[in-house]
Amino acid sequence: MVPCALGSFQLRVWGNGVDFQPKLTQNSTCKYSSSHSQLFIQNEAVQEEETLPSIMSIIFLLVGILLSIGLQFTESTNLHFTCSDHISQVSVTFSTIGVCYGVLGNNLPSKQEVVDLYKSKGIGKMRIYYPDQEVLQALRGSNIELILGVTKETLSSLTDAGEATNWVQKYVTPYAQDVKIKYITVGNEIKPNDNEAQYIATAMQNIQNAISSANLQGQIKVSTAIDMTLIGNSYPPNAGVFTDQANSYIQPIINFLVKNGAPLLANVYPYFAYIGNKQSISLDYVLFKQQGNNEVGYNNIFDAMLDSVYAALEKVGGSNVKIVVSESGWPSKGGDSASIDNAATYYSNLINHIKNGTPKRPGAAIETYLFAMFDENQKTGATTEQHYGLFNPDKSPKYHVAQSGIELDTTRNITVILNMK
């Protein structure tokens, strides 16, 4: 019998080792650090100090198990647990933040250095926009989950089943055993009136067939990434609907996603919504700083945008399709409202927010990829396009945690329930 003495703790772990030897005192803060890992424990409600070692040994064992199966703890790993008399249930849930890796710069680190930076910062998810074999090679054994992109120029060729098979055999099969390819995106932000739009659905099916032939359908999901221009009415969010032009384009894609249990990837940028309609949208609403909900139940535009896509999906038979936010970011310079302060606030608050889900999908953490890893000085278009990086090309962080509160590392929220009887 173990008396209930455990209230609520916050546990933060840096590194991938398991080496915990904290000394616990009643109602106190305990810190542990070594060259490989640091442990921070804040005891919020302890009633009987003498019972803590037994309970904490259970928690450390659980942490060790999670690490052994590849779960990477990082700068903000939160554990909350309750108890009564005997352990009968342990429930673990977690969500992660990924970062998009673009390469349109002439001053960026080597591919291996970039993968090493992801690992050192605990960033557990990466998105790349074409099958860069140097990156794929560097990712071997890294345990980093990957969104692998198909280039716009390749789409037409993948309407041929043989070419799709060749693509999978060249860029997927050789790496699948030790690179955690999670999604393949067949096209990025293809518009209904783009010439490439005619290829998407067929190319997706051919890639899916090739994945299945390689017996990788349980590991890899095939999808495409859309932007918000496909949504014709986004406010109120429940009225969200695909544009008339997008309907014929998106319907076979949604049918495919439903059939294969794959998510829809969506690039969601509150920044563009804001600068396009500043007279109606407040900066606080965009930066997750608004106090209280508006007339339709929202206190931030990110949720409203995402829920408008969910509403649109419901209207075309995609009620059960999950959305992965495959890009979201804020520029630090180069245009209207682009500043270090605004970008730092957006990234920090977005990371803290997504664990809660949206009003239409409450409690379900939103898989989200920040855009982007580095500033890219060769990107064309608006000047802001070159200034979305979380890191400078020399690998130094653009936003310091102490200054902005940003957790640049992958954030995982773990709930541990210890029911004691």
N, C-alpha and C positions, 0 to 999 in steps of 0.2 A: 504494500500500500504506500503510495506517494501522496502526501497531503498536497492540496492545491496551493501553490505559492507563487505561481507565475502569472504576471499580469501582461504587460505589453512591452516589447523590446524593439529597438531599431538596430539592425545589423548591417554594417557596410563592410564589404570585402573588396580589396584590390588584389589583382593578380590571380593566378590560376592554381596556386598551391594550397594545400590544407595543412596548416601548422598553427593550431589554436591552443594557447595556454593562458587565457585571461585569468586574472585574479578578480573575484567578484566581491564587492562589499555592498551592504544594504543601502538602497536608495542613492547609489552613486553611479558615476560614469567610469567605464573601464575602457582603456585603449591598449591595443597590442599592435606592434609593428615589427617587421623583419625586412630583409632585403627583397623578399618575394611577395609578402602580403601584409596587409594591415587590417586590423579588426577594431571596430568601434561599436561599443554596446552602451546603449543608454537605457537604464532601468527606469520605467515610468511608474510601475506599481508592483512592488515586491512586498510581501507580507511576512514571509519566513525565510530568512537568508539561508538557513542550513539545508534547504531543499533544492537550492539552485544548481549545484554541481550535477545532480542526477538529471535534472531537466535539461540543462545546457548540454550535457553529453549527448542527449538524444538529438538536440538541434544540430550539434556539430557533426554527428553521424549523418544526419539528413543532408547537410551541406556537402559533406564528402561524397555522398552518393550522387547528388546533383552534379557536382564537378566531374565525377568519374564518367558520367554519361554525356559530358560535353557542354554542360551549362556553364557559361562564363559569367561570374559575378563581377560587377564593376562598381563605379563610383556611387551609384544610388541603388542599392538592393535593399528593399524593405520587407521585413518579416513581421507579421503580427500573429500572435497566437493566444488561445485561451485554453483553459483546462479545468478539470474537476478532479477525479481520483485516479483512473487508469487510462492509459492510452488506448483508444479504440479506432481512431481515424486520423489520418494525416492527409490533408488536401493541399496540393501545390498548384498554383497557377502563375504564369509569367507572360510578359509581353516584352517586345524588343523594339528598339529604334535602329534603323539602318541608315546608311549614308550612300548617296549616289556618287560614283567615281567617274567623272568626266576627264577627258585627256586633251582638250583643245587649248593647250598651252605649250610654249617653247621653253619653259623654265621649271617644269614639274619634276618631282623625284622619279627615280626608276620604279618600274612596276613592283619589283621585290621590296623596295623601300616603302612603297605605299601599302602593300599587304602587311608588312611588318608594323607600320603605323596603326593600321586597323587593329592588329592583334595587341599591340602595346596599350592602346586605348580601350581595349575590350569591346570594340565595335563589332557586333556579331552578325551583321547583315550588310551586303554590298549590292549595289546595282551597277552593271556595266551595259553599255549601249551597243556593243558588237562583240563577237567572240574573239577577243584578244587572247591568243594562245600563250603569250608571255604572262599575262595576268592569271590565266587558268593554271599554268604551271606553278606560279608562285602561290596560288591558293591551295595546292595539294596539302592535305593534312592540317589545314588551318582551322577547320571547323566553322568557317565563316559561311553563312548561308548566302546564296547568290541568285540574283535576278539576271538572267542572261538574255541580252537583246539580239534581235534580228534586224539588220540594217535595212533602211528604206530601199536601197538599191538591190537588195537580195530578194525582196518580196515576190516579184513576178516569177522568178525562177522556181520558187518553192510551190508554185501551183502545179508543178510536175512532181508526181509522187517519188520518182527516182531521185530527183535533185534534193527533195526534202530528206529522203533516207541518207543520201550522201552527206548532207549538212549535219545531221544527227550523228552519223558515224565518225565525222571528222571533229566536231566540236563538243559533243556531249558524251558519247560512249567511252572514249579513252580517259575521260576525267571523272566519270560518274561515281567510281568507287571511293575516291578520296577528295572530291570536291563536292560540296553540298549544294548542288544546283537545285533550287526550289521552284523557280518559275522560269519559263521561257516567254518573253514578250515578242509577239509577232507584230511588229509595228509600234511606233511611238507617236501619239498625237496625230494620227492619220485622220484627215477631215473627209466627210462624205463626198465632197466634190474633188478630192485629190485623185489623180489617176491611179494611185496605188490602192485606193479603197476597194476596187474590184477584186483584188488579190487576197485580202485579209482572211476571209472566212475559209477559203479553200486552202490557203497556206497553213492556217491553224490546224485544220483537219489532217493535212498531210504530215505535219510535224507530230501531231498526236499519234497518228498511225505508226510513225517511225519510232516514237518513244515507246509505244506499246510493244512493238516488235522486238525492241531491245529490253523488254521487261522492266522498264523504268517508270511505268505509269503510276506506281504507288509512291514514287519519290518526287516526281516532277509534274507540275501542272502547267498547261499551256494557256496563255491569255494574250491580251493586247492592252495597251495603255491609251486611255482617252484623256482629253482635256475638257474643261468646263464649257467650251463653245458648243458642245453637242447638246447641252441642256437649254431648252428654249424658254422655260419659265422656272426660275429658281426661288421665287419668293411669293407667298410663304413656302417654306420647304416642302410641305405636304403636297403642294401643287406642282412639284417638279415633274417635268416631262421632257422627253427627247424632242428635238426639233422635227418638223415634218420631213426635212431633208435628211436628217439622221436616222429616221425610223427604219427605212428599208436597209440601210447600211448596218445598223446595230442589231436588228432582230435576229439574223442568223448567228451573230456572235453570241448573243445572250442564250440562244437555244443551245449552242455548243457548250457554253459555260455550265448551264444547268445540267446537261447530259453528262458532263465529265466532272462535276463537282469542283470546278475551278473558280477562282475569284476574278472579278473585274478589277483591273488596275486603273487608277485615276490620279492624274496630276492636279493637285488642288493648291491654288495660289491666292490666298486672301489679299496679297499685295496688289495684284492686278485688279481685283474687284474694287479695292479701295481707291486706287489712283484713277480709276475709270468713273467713279461716282462719289467723289468726296463730299458733295453737297448733301448726300443722303446717308452716308456711312461714316460713323465716327472712328477715329483712330483707336480709341479704347475698345470698341467692338471688334476691331480687327486684331488687336494685340492681346486679347484675352484679359482685358483690364476692366471691362464694364461691370458695374455693380448691379445685380438684379437682372431679371429677364425682360425682354421686350414684349410686345403685345402678342407675339406668337410663340413665346416660351423659350427664347434663345438669348444667351448672353455673349455669344461670339459668332463670328461669321464662318469660321472653319466648320463648326458643327452644322450650321445652316446650309452651307454649300454641300457638305457630304450627305446630309439627309435629303437634299433635293435630288441627288443622284440615286439614293435608295428609293425615293418616291417614283422616280422615272423608271427604275428597274421593275418596281411592282406593277407598273402599267403595261409592261411588255413581257410578263411571265417570269420575271427574275426575282421574285420575292425572297428566295433563299440564297441568292448570290451574294457572297461577301465582297466587300470593297477593300482593297489594299491601296493605301495612299502611296503611290510609287514615286511622287515628288512633292515636296513642299518646302518653300524657303523664302528668304527675304534678303534683298541686296543691301550691302553695307555702304555703297556709294554709287554715284553715276546718274542719279535721277531723282524725281519727285519722291520725297519721304524715305529715300534710301540713305540710311545712316547706321553707324555702328550701334548707337543706342537702340534704335528701332529693331534692327536685326537681332541684337542680343536679347531684347525683350521678347521678340516673337519666338525665337528658337527655344529659349528657356521656358516660356509659358506653354508652348506647344508640347514640349517633352513632358512637362508636368501634367498636361491636360489629357493626353490621349489614353491614359490608363482607364479613364472613366467612361469611354464610349460616347455616344451621342444621344439626344432625346429619343430618336427612333430606334436606336440600338444601345440602350443603356447597359452599363456594366460589362460590356464586351470591349476589351482593349483594342485600339485601332493600330494595326500594323502599318508603320509609317516610315518612309525613307526621306531623310533630310537632303535637300539639294543645296550645296554639293560639298564634296570633300575639299576642293581647292578653288581659288580664283583661277579663271582660265582666260589668259590674255589674248587668245586667238579666236574667241567666240565673236561672231558677227551679230549685227542687229543693234538694239539699244545698248548704250554703255553699261547699263546695270547688269547685262548678261555676263559681264566679266567679273562680277563682284559678289557672287553667292557663296564663296568658299567659307567653310568652317575653319580651315587652316590656310596659312600662307604657303606659297610654293616651297619655302625653306622648312616646312613641316611644323613651324611654330603655330600655336593656336591663335586665331584671330580674336577669339572671345575667351577671356580668362574667367575661370569659375569664381574666383574671389571677387571679380568686378561685376559679373553679370548673373551669376547663379546658374549659368548653363552647365549641364552635364554633357560634355562632349562624348562621353563613352555611352555604350549601349545601356539603356535603362531597363531593368527587369524588376517587376513588382511581384513579389512572391508572398502568397498568403499561406500560412501554415496553421492548421487547426488541430489542436491536440485535445480531443474529448476524453476526459478522465471520468471513469465510473467506479 
